[in-house]
């Protein structure tokens, strides 16, 4: 179990250090016109704890399942909780993960929550990571939020840069 945890944690950490890409959102047909969105940029740091979860496929070291708990600091102050699935082979430098995480807090003075969707891969050390806001997941003052989040890890410290749009505050 400890070996699988180390392998999966290595894959997840390497995937998390990749640069994210933005996925665009198309409004539903017949949807009411939205207020014009305003683009913003937020940045800061975060602390993350991954906890391995029981797996009914004991002995398979190539798969892992974890819970995610984060404390976010900077322009986005708050917490997040989530779940991650990972797989791969660190011996070859390849692996991947998917995760869903609910962020709750204050983003540059606006309070609420939203959900982030992660998809990361590593192929022989080459990283690709996409972390995007799930359409329609914003609540409170963050209703209508869209965007992408970039994650970087430098000397063991986690950083985020968040490019997002929100309808103008009323």
N, CA, C and O of each residue as an XYZ file, in Angstrom:
680
protein
N       0.837     -1.196      0.000
C       0.000      0.000      0.000
C       0.875      1.249      0.000
O       0.596      2.198     -0.734
N       1.949      1.261      0.830
C       2.827      2.420      0.900
C       3.561      2.619     -0.420
O       3.753      3.750     -0.864
N       3.974      1.509     -1.051
C       4.664      1.609     -2.341
C       3.725      2.200     -3.387
O       4.132      3.071     -4.156
N       2.464      1.736     -3.427
C       1.493      2.262     -4.388
C       1.238      3.734     -4.131
O       1.104      4.518     -5.070
N       1.172      4.117     -2.858
C       0.960      5.516     -2.506
C       2.110      6.375     -3.024
O       1.882      7.444     -3.591
N       3.349      5.908     -2.829
C       4.510      6.678     -3.305
C       4.517      6.793     -4.818
O       4.786      7.864     -5.362
N       4.223      5.695     -5.499
C       4.183      5.707     -6.965
C       3.119      6.682     -7.449
O       3.385      7.513     -8.317
N       1.916      6.582     -6.892
C       0.817      7.435     -7.329
C       1.078      8.890     -6.966
O       0.773      9.788     -7.751
N       1.637      9.132     -5.784
C       1.950     10.500     -5.373
C       2.987     11.105     -6.307
O       2.898     12.285     -6.647
N       3.976     10.307     -6.729
C       4.981     10.787     -7.680
C       4.328     11.166     -9.000
O       4.620     12.227     -9.552
N       3.447     10.311     -9.513
C       2.748     10.602    -10.769
C       1.914     11.869    -10.624
O       1.951     12.741    -11.493
N       1.163     11.976     -9.532
C       0.295     13.139     -9.328
C       1.113     14.413     -9.210
O       0.751     15.429     -9.803
N       2.209     14.385     -8.458
C       3.028     15.580     -8.282
C       3.625     16.027     -9.611
O       3.659     17.223     -9.901
N       4.094     15.084    -10.419
C       4.660     15.449    -11.710
C       3.597     16.015    -12.642
O       3.849     16.984    -13.357
N       2.413     15.418    -12.636
C       1.328     15.915    -13.485
C       0.867     17.296    -13.030
O       0.525     18.138    -13.860
N       0.853     17.540    -11.704
C       0.387     18.824    -11.186
C       1.295     19.977    -11.585
O       0.858     21.128    -11.584
N       2.558     19.694    -11.928
C       3.486     20.761    -12.244
C       3.391     21.214    -13.706
O       4.157     22.077    -14.134
N       2.478     20.650    -14.457
C       2.328     20.992    -15.870
C       1.568     22.305    -16.047
O       0.998     22.838    -15.095
N       1.567     22.815    -17.269
C       0.842     24.037    -17.606
C      -0.557     23.687    -18.112
O      -0.707     22.784    -18.935
N      -1.590     24.398    -17.626
C      -2.984     24.107    -17.984
C      -3.346     24.732    -19.332
O      -2.710     25.682    -19.788
N      -4.387     24.172    -19.955
C      -4.935     24.746    -21.180
C      -6.404     25.076    -20.976
O      -7.088     24.439    -20.176
N      -6.884     26.074    -21.703
C      -8.262     26.541    -21.548
C      -9.191     25.810    -22.505
O      -8.865     25.595    -23.672
N     -10.359     25.431    -21.983
C     -11.410     24.855    -22.815
C     -12.528     25.884    -22.860
O     -12.953     26.386    -21.820
N     -13.008     26.199    -24.058
C     -14.053     27.210    -24.157
C     -15.417     26.630    -23.842
O     -15.623     25.417    -23.890
N     -16.339     27.513    -23.519
C     -17.704     27.119    -23.155
C     -18.662     27.769    -24.143
O     -18.537     28.955    -24.448
N     -19.618     26.993    -24.642
C     -20.618     27.491    -25.576
C     -21.955     27.573    -24.866
O     -22.381     26.590    -24.261
N     -22.648     28.741    -24.920
C     -23.936     28.847    -24.245
C     -24.975     27.920    -24.879
O     -24.926     27.654    -26.080
N     -25.893     27.442    -24.087
C     -26.967     26.580    -24.574
C     -27.897     27.371    -25.484
O     -28.112     28.567    -25.286
N     -28.448     26.681    -26.491
C     -29.385     27.321    -27.407
C     -30.596     27.813    -26.625
O     -31.112     27.094    -25.770
N     -31.043     29.001    -26.901
C     -32.224     29.558    -26.245
C     -31.941     30.102    -24.858
O     -32.863     30.525    -24.160
N     -30.664     30.097    -24.440
C     -30.330     30.616    -23.114
C     -30.516     32.127    -23.094
O     -30.325     32.812    -24.098
N     -30.890     32.621    -21.932
C     -31.065     34.071    -21.769
C     -29.723     34.761    -21.957
O     -28.687     34.213    -21.580
N     -29.731     35.970    -22.543
C     -28.467     36.673    -22.725
C     -27.800     36.912    -21.369
O     -28.456     37.249    -20.383
N     -26.483     36.729    -21.350
C     -25.727     36.925    -20.122
C     -25.158     38.328    -20.084
O     -24.988     38.987    -21.109
N     -24.867     38.767    -18.849
C     -24.180     40.036    -18.708
C     -22.799     39.886    -19.330
O     -22.265     38.779    -19.397
N     -22.218     40.992    -19.785
C     -20.903     40.892    -20.388
C     -19.887     40.483    -19.326
O     -19.827     41.084    -18.253
N     -19.084     39.450    -19.630
C     -18.107     38.983    -18.645
C     -16.916     39.930    -18.567
O     -16.607     40.650    -19.517
N     -16.264     39.912    -17.425
C     -15.070     40.716    -17.210
C     -13.928     39.754    -16.927
O     -14.049     38.875    -16.074
N     -12.804     39.919    -17.650
C     -11.645     39.043    -17.462
C     -10.831     39.473    -16.262
O     -10.652     40.664    -16.006
N     -10.330     38.468    -15.514
C      -9.537     38.726    -14.314
C      -8.354     37.768    -14.280
O      -8.345     36.745    -14.965
N      -7.361     38.114    -13.477
C      -6.201     37.256    -13.238
C      -5.962     37.218    -11.736
O      -5.894     38.261    -11.085
N      -5.836     36.025    -11.191
C      -5.572     35.851     -9.767
C      -4.375     34.930     -9.602
O      -4.137     34.048    -10.427
N      -3.625     35.144     -8.528
C      -2.489     34.254     -8.277
C      -2.256     34.110     -6.789
O      -2.697     34.936     -5.990
N      -1.558     33.051     -6.433
C      -1.256     32.804     -5.037
C      -0.601     31.455     -4.855
O      -0.050     30.872     -5.789
N      -0.676     30.974     -3.624
C      -0.083     29.689     -3.275
C      -1.153     28.774     -2.701
O      -2.254     29.217     -2.372
N      -0.824     27.506     -2.584
C      -1.734     26.591     -1.906
C      -0.956     25.453     -1.273
O       0.127     25.079     -1.724
N      -1.543     24.913     -0.212
C      -1.033     23.724      0.464
C      -1.998     22.602      0.130
O      -3.213     22.800      0.154
N      -1.472     21.429     -0.180
C      -2.326     20.312     -0.572
C      -1.965     19.064      0.221
O      -0.796     18.781      0.482
N      -3.011     18.324      0.596
C      -2.841     17.033      1.250
C      -3.604     15.996      0.432
O      -4.802     16.139      0.185
N      -2.891     14.952      0.017
C      -3.510     13.831     -0.685
C      -3.541     12.655      0.284
O      -2.531     12.332      0.909
N      -4.692     12.023      0.406
C      -4.828     10.857      1.283
C      -5.274      9.665      0.452
O      -6.297      9.738     -0.228
N      -4.517      8.558      0.496
C      -4.908      7.372     -0.276
C      -6.208      6.795      0.251
O      -6.484      6.830      1.450
N      -6.994      6.268     -0.664
C      -8.271      5.644     -0.319
C      -8.189      4.143     -0.566
O      -7.410      3.684     -1.402
N      -8.989      3.393      0.158
C      -9.012      1.943     -0.002
C      -9.317      1.587     -1.451
O     -10.121      2.241     -2.115
N      -8.661      0.546     -1.918
C      -8.841      0.107     -3.299
C      -9.209     -1.371     -3.295
O      -8.545     -2.179     -2.644
N     -10.254     -1.720     -4.013
C     -10.679     -3.117     -4.054
C      -9.824     -3.952     -5.012
O     -10.094     -5.138     -5.203
N      -8.817     -3.357     -5.602
C      -7.919     -4.086     -6.514
C      -6.528     -4.189     -5.880
O      -5.526     -3.836     -6.501
N      -6.483     -4.663     -4.672
C      -5.225     -4.785     -3.940
C      -4.178     -5.492     -4.788
O      -4.467     -6.462     -5.489
N      -2.968     -4.986     -4.705
C      -1.873     -5.590     -5.455
C      -1.586     -4.929     -6.782
O      -0.506     -5.137     -7.335
N      -2.506     -4.136     -7.324
C      -2.271     -3.444     -8.595
C      -1.636     -2.097     -8.292
O      -2.329     -1.146     -7.927
N      -0.318     -2.014     -8.442
C       0.432     -0.803     -8.108
C       0.280      0.308     -9.148
O       0.754      1.420     -8.916
N      -0.361      0.043    -10.279
C      -0.442      1.041    -11.347
C      -1.634      1.988    -11.200
O      -1.726      2.973    -11.933
N      -2.553      1.707    -10.261
C      -3.738      2.548    -10.078
C      -3.798      3.078     -8.658
O      -3.364      2.411     -7.719
N      -4.341      4.292     -8.501
C      -4.498      4.862     -7.172
C      -5.725      5.746     -7.091
O      -6.208      6.261     -8.099
N      -6.223      5.915     -5.868
C      -7.386      6.767     -5.615
C      -7.100      7.563     -4.353
O      -6.636      7.009     -3.356
N      -7.381      8.888     -4.396
C      -7.018      9.784     -3.303
C      -8.111     10.811     -3.046
O      -8.898     11.135     -3.935
N      -8.150     11.317     -1.816
C      -8.929     12.524     -1.539
C      -7.948     13.693     -1.553
O      -6.757     13.532     -1.284
N      -8.479     14.880     -1.874
C      -7.677     16.094     -1.970
C      -8.230     17.098     -0.962
O      -9.440     17.312     -0.896
N      -7.350     17.709     -0.183
C      -7.714     18.814      0.707
C      -6.694     19.920      0.490
O      -5.490     19.697      0.621
N      -7.181     21.130      0.153
C      -6.286     22.263     -0.109
C      -6.661     23.464      0.742
O      -7.822     23.667      1.097
N      -5.651     24.249      1.054
C      -5.804     25.575      1.635
C      -5.223     26.539      0.596
O      -4.054     26.427      0.228
N      -6.038     27.480      0.127
C      -5.617     28.417     -0.917
C      -5.350     29.786     -0.302
O      -6.094     30.246      0.564
N      -4.281     30.428     -0.761
C      -3.861     31.725     -0.239
C      -3.590     32.676     -1.402
O      -3.226     32.238     -2.493
N      -3.764     33.956     -1.171
C      -3.505     34.953     -2.203
C      -4.797     35.576     -2.667
O      -5.681     35.858     -1.858
N      -4.916     35.796     -3.978
C      -6.131     36.399     -4.536
C      -7.352     35.503     -4.346
O      -8.483     35.990     -4.328
N      -7.130     34.206     -4.206
C      -8.182     33.240     -3.902
C      -7.885     32.686     -2.515
O      -6.931     31.931     -2.324
N      -8.719     33.075     -1.545
C      -8.574     32.625     -0.157
C      -9.688     31.638      0.135
O     -10.866     31.980      0.034
N      -9.323     30.415      0.495
C     -10.366     29.458      0.805
C      -9.837     28.049      0.917
O      -8.652     27.821      1.161
N     -10.747     27.109      0.732
C     -10.404     25.697      0.831
C     -10.973     24.964     -0.383
O     -11.833     25.478     -1.099
N     -10.474     23.764     -0.589
C     -11.083     22.908     -1.602
C     -11.000     21.465     -1.125
O     -10.102     21.075     -0.379
N     -11.966     20.698     -1.582
C     -11.984     19.255     -1.325
C     -12.252     18.580     -2.654
O     -12.949     19.121     -3.513
N     -11.686     17.381     -2.813
C     -11.894     16.699     -4.076
C     -11.470     15.260     -4.032
O     -11.079     14.727     -2.994
N     -11.559     14.632     -5.215
C     -11.168     13.246     -5.364
C     -10.360     13.093     -6.644
O     -10.626     13.745     -7.653
N      -9.356     12.205     -6.575
C      -8.449     12.011     -7.695
C      -8.274     10.524     -7.968
O      -8.203      9.711     -7.047
N      -8.206     10.189     -9.243
C      -7.830      8.854     -9.697
C      -6.530      9.002    -10.484
O      -6.378      9.943    -11.263
N      -5.596      8.080    -10.284
C      -4.334      8.175    -11.004
C      -3.909      6.798    -11.493
O      -4.367      5.771    -10.992
N      -3.031      6.801    -12.473
C      -2.502      5.554    -12.994
C      -1.247      5.805    -13.788
O      -1.022      6.908    -14.286
N      -0.433      4.784    -13.906
C       0.764      4.921    -14.713
C       1.911      4.083    -14.211
O       1.743      3.191    -13.379
N       3.082      4.388    -14.735
C       4.293      3.666    -14.402
C       5.433      4.657    -14.245
O       6.014      5.083    -15.244
N       5.773      5.040    -13.003
C       6.832      6.022    -12.803
C       8.189      5.550    -13.322
O       9.049      6.376    -13.628
N       8.393      4.240    -13.428
C       9.657      3.728    -13.949
C       9.890      4.180    -15.389
O      11.034      4.345    -15.811
N       8.806      4.379    -16.146
C       8.932      4.845    -17.527
C       8.729      6.352    -17.646
O       8.846      6.912    -18.736
N       8.419      7.018    -16.509
C       8.177      8.458    -16.547
C       6.842      8.807    -17.159
O       6.665      9.915    -17.664
N       5.884      7.872    -17.123
C       4.583      8.115    -17.736
C       3.459      7.847    -16.749
O       3.558      6.951    -15.910
N       2.386      8.629    -16.853
C       1.234      8.429    -15.984
C       0.184      9.476    -16.256
O       0.332     10.310    -17.150
N      -0.877      9.425    -15.477
C      -1.938     10.402    -15.647
C      -2.852     10.429    -14.447
O      -2.844      9.533    -13.604
N      -3.647     11.492    -14.396
C      -4.649     11.586    -13.341
C      -5.828     12.406    -13.818
O      -5.711     13.228    -14.727
N      -6.966     12.167    -13.188
C      -8.156     12.987    -13.352
C      -8.635     13.320    -11.944
O      -8.459     12.528    -11.018
N      -9.240     14.497    -11.786
C      -9.726     14.890    -10.458
C     -10.852     15.897    -10.603
O     -10.940     16.622    -11.594
N     -11.703     15.924     -9.601
C     -12.744     16.940     -9.459
C     -12.534     17.545     -8.084
O     -12.297     16.831     -7.110
N     -12.623     18.883     -8.009
C     -12.366     19.570     -6.751
C     -13.321     20.745     -6.596
O     -13.481     21.547     -7.516
N     -13.959     20.846     -5.426
C     -14.861     21.954     -5.141
C     -14.123     22.993     -4.318
O     -13.650     22.715     -3.215
N     -14.031     24.201     -4.874
C     -13.349     25.330     -4.232
C     -14.400     26.221     -3.585
O     -15.388     26.585     -4.222
N     -14.186     26.573     -2.315
C     -15.094     27.455     -1.590
C     -14.265     28.553     -0.938
O     -13.301     28.268     -0.227
N     -14.640     29.812     -1.180
C     -13.881     30.899     -0.576
C     -14.212     32.242     -1.182
O     -15.314     32.475     -1.680
N     -13.218     33.126     -1.124
C     -13.354     34.484     -1.639
C     -12.304     34.711     -2.719
O     -11.107     34.548     -2.485
N     -12.772     35.086     -3.896
C     -11.910     35.331     -5.048
C     -11.932     36.822     -5.344
O     -12.910     37.346     -5.876
N     -10.851     37.496     -4.996
C     -10.722     38.940     -5.198
C     -11.986     39.674     -4.741
O     -12.546     40.490     -5.474
N     -12.426     39.367     -3.510
C     -13.548     40.068     -2.898
C     -14.922     39.491     -3.170
O     -15.909     39.986     -2.626
N     -15.016     38.461     -3.991
C     -16.318     37.845     -4.306
C     -16.373     36.436     -3.723
O     -15.490     35.619     -3.983
N     -17.409     36.151     -2.937
C     -17.516     34.872     -2.222
C     -18.434     33.889     -2.927
O     -19.404     34.274     -3.580
N     -18.108     32.623     -2.783
C     -18.929     31.561     -3.351
C     -18.103     30.310     -3.539
O     -17.088     30.106     -2.873
N     -18.556     29.473     -4.460
C     -17.835     28.239     -4.746
C     -17.918     27.935     -6.240
O     -18.733     28.506     -6.966
N     -17.051     27.019     -6.678
C     -17.068     26.521     -8.051
C     -16.297     25.206     -8.070
O     -15.578     24.881     -7.126
N     -16.456     24.462     -9.151
C     -15.803     23.163     -9.267
C     -14.746     23.222    -10.371
O     -14.976     23.764    -11.452
N     -13.576     22.646    -10.061
C     -12.491     22.530    -11.031
C     -12.380     21.082    -11.497
O     -12.510     20.146    -10.708
N     -12.138     20.921    -12.783
C     -11.920     19.601    -13.383
C     -10.474     19.519    -13.847
O     -10.017     20.366    -14.615
N      -9.742     18.490    -13.381
C      -8.334     18.280    -13.736
C      -8.203     17.104    -14.696
O      -8.917     16.109    -14.573
N      -7.296     17.225    -15.641
C      -6.900     16.111    -16.489
C      -5.419     16.294    -16.801
O      -5.041     17.236    -17.498
N      -4.583     15.397    -16.286
C      -3.148     15.539    -16.476
C      -2.511     14.271    -16.992
O      -2.906     13.167    -16.615
N      -1.514     14.432    -17.865
C      -0.743     13.298    -18.361
C       0.737     13.650    -18.370
O       1.124     14.813    -18.486
N       1.541     12.619    -18.244
C       2.985     12.761    -18.337
C       3.479     11.625    -19.225
O       3.196     10.456    -18.965
N       4.215     11.974    -20.271
C       4.758     10.970    -21.185
C       6.271     11.114    -21.211
O       6.801     12.029    -21.841
N       6.964     10.216    -20.529
C       8.428     10.236    -20.446
C       8.931     11.602    -20.007
O       9.904     12.117    -20.558
N       8.271     12.189    -19.016
C       8.689     13.463    -18.453
C       8.050     14.690    -19.095
O       8.189     15.788    -18.556
N       7.357     14.551    -20.222
C       6.678     15.685    -20.866
C       5.277     15.807    -20.266
O       4.510     14.844    -20.266
N       4.950     16.994    -19.756
C       3.702     17.211    -19.030
C       2.642     17.894    -19.875
O       2.942     18.710    -20.746
N       1.399     17.542    -19.598
C       0.249     18.242    -20.158
C      -0.822     18.235    -19.077
O      -1.192     17.176    -18.571
N      -1.323     19.423    -18.720
C      -2.310     19.529    -17.660
C      -3.379     20.531    -18.050
O      -3.085     21.615    -18.553
N      -4.620     20.151    -17.810
C      -5.751     21.044    -18.041
C      -6.562     21.089    -16.754
O      -7.027     20.057    -16.270
N      -6.732     22.292    -16.201
C      -7.579     22.491    -15.023
C      -8.552     23.603    -15.384
O      -8.147     24.755    -15.535
N      -9.832     23.268    -15.524
C     -10.830     24.235    -15.963
C     -12.014     24.270    -15.004
O     -12.311     23.298    -14.309
N     -12.674     25.414    -14.991
C     -13.891     25.559    -14.206
C     -15.010     24.801    -14.913
O     -15.212     24.962    -16.117
N     -15.733     23.978    -14.165
C     -16.869     23.247    -14.729
C     -17.982     24.255    -15.022
O     -18.391     24.986    -14.120
N     -18.479     24.312    -16.257
C     -19.523     25.278    -16.610
C     -20.746     25.142    -15.697
O     -21.201     24.037    -15.403
N     -21.261     26.289    -15.260
C     -22.473     26.318    -14.445
C     -22.273     25.945    -12.990
O     -23.252     25.848    -12.250
N     -21.023     25.729    -12.548
C     -20.789     25.290    -11.174
C     -20.650     26.427    -10.167
O     -20.648     26.169     -8.963
N     -20.534     27.669    -10.615
C     -20.347     28.793     -9.705
C     -21.575     29.083     -8.862
O     -22.703     28.992     -9.346
N     -21.355     29.437     -7.582
C     -22.441     29.804     -6.679
C     -22.138     31.154     -6.043
O     -21.009     31.641     -6.103
N     -23.158     31.754     -5.434
C     -22.977     33.029     -4.743
C     -22.490     34.107     -5.692
O     -22.984     34.228     -6.813
N     -21.517     34.890     -5.239
C     -20.940     35.956     -6.060
C     -20.109     35.415     -7.222
O     -19.694     36.179     -8.094
N     -19.863     34.109     -7.240
C     -19.065     33.499     -8.304
C     -19.925     32.804     -9.358
O     -19.415     32.068    -10.203
N     -21.229     33.045     -9.297
C     -22.133     32.480    -10.299
C     -21.747     33.014    -11.676
O     -21.555     34.217    -11.852
N     -21.637     32.108    -12.650
C     -21.266     32.494    -14.016
C     -19.775     32.452    -14.286
O     -19.338     32.810    -15.379
N     -18.980     32.020    -13.307
C     -17.523     31.991    -13.497
C     -17.123     30.962    -14.546
O     -17.710     29.883    -14.623
N     -16.122     31.301    -15.353
C     -15.473     30.391    -16.299
C     -13.981     30.649    -16.194
O     -13.569     31.702    -15.709
N     -13.176     29.715    -16.637
C     -11.742     29.991    -16.643
C     -10.868     28.765    -16.572
O     -11.339     27.628    -16.610
N      -9.562     29.033    -16.465
C      -8.543     27.992    -16.383
C      -7.594     28.326    -15.249
O      -7.388     29.492    -14.913
N      -7.023     27.290    -14.668
C      -6.084     27.443    -13.570
C      -4.782     26.763    -13.959
O      -4.787     25.610    -14.392
N      -3.671     27.466    -13.810
C      -2.344     26.893    -14.035
C      -1.736     26.564    -12.685
O      -1.848     27.349    -11.743
N      -1.096     25.416    -12.584
C      -0.434     24.991    -11.362
C       1.050     24.843    -11.648
O       1.451     24.273    -12.662
N       1.860     25.370    -10.726
C       3.311     25.215    -10.829
C       3.831     24.804     -9.463
O       3.308     25.233     -8.435
N       4.863     23.970     -9.459
C       5.514     23.550     -8.225
C       6.984     23.923     -8.348
O       7.678     23.457     -9.252
N       7.453     24.764     -7.436
C       8.840     25.195     -7.426
C       9.425     24.924     -6.050
O       8.924     25.420     -5.041
N      10.485     24.136     -6.020
C      11.158     23.779     -4.766
C      10.165     23.301     -3.712
O      10.261     23.669     -2.541
N       9.208     22.475     -4.142
C       8.232     21.887     -3.231
C       7.072     22.783     -2.849
O       6.176     22.342     -2.130
N       7.058     24.035     -3.305
C       5.973     24.969     -2.991
C       5.018     25.036     -4.187
O       5.450     25.105     -5.338
N       3.693     25.015     -3.889
C       2.655     25.013     -4.932
C       2.152     26.433     -5.194
O       1.852     27.179     -4.262
N       2.064     26.791     -6.474
C       1.581     28.100     -6.909
C       0.445     27.914     -7.912
O       0.413     26.931     -8.652
N      -0.487     28.871     -7.928
C      -1.539     28.859     -8.947
C      -1.588     30.220     -9.618
O      -1.268     31.246     -9.018
N      -1.995     30.201    -10.874
C      -2.374     31.405    -11.620
C      -3.708     31.069    -12.245
O      -3.856     30.034    -12.895
N      -4.681     31.947    -12.050
C      -6.064     31.673    -12.430
C      -6.547     32.783    -13.338
O      -6.688     33.925    -12.901
N      -6.804     32.464    -14.598
C      -7.409     33.399    -15.552
C      -8.881     33.035    -15.636
O      -9.231     31.913    -16.001
N      -9.748     33.993    -15.297
C     -11.182     33.682    -15.236
C     -12.000     34.887    -15.673
O     -11.516     36.019    -15.701
N     -13.258     34.609    -16.016
C     -14.209     35.664    -16.320
C     -15.414     35.497    -15.414
O     -15.795     34.389    -15.035
N     -15.999     36.637    -15.083
C     -17.216     36.692    -14.274
C     -18.095     37.792    -14.816
O     -17.589     38.785    -15.339
N     -19.411     37.636    -14.702
C     -20.284     38.766    -15.038
C     -19.940     39.937    -14.108
O     -19.464     39.730    -12.992
N     -20.180     41.142    -14.566
C     -19.889     42.311    -13.729
C     -20.698     42.240    -12.434
O     -21.850     41.805    -12.424
N     -20.071     42.677    -11.347
C     -20.751     42.712    -10.053
C     -21.863     43.740    -10.097
O     -21.718     44.805    -10.698
N     -22.989     43.408     -9.449
C     -24.133     44.332     -9.458
C     -24.059     45.312     -8.316
O     -24.939     46.161     -8.173
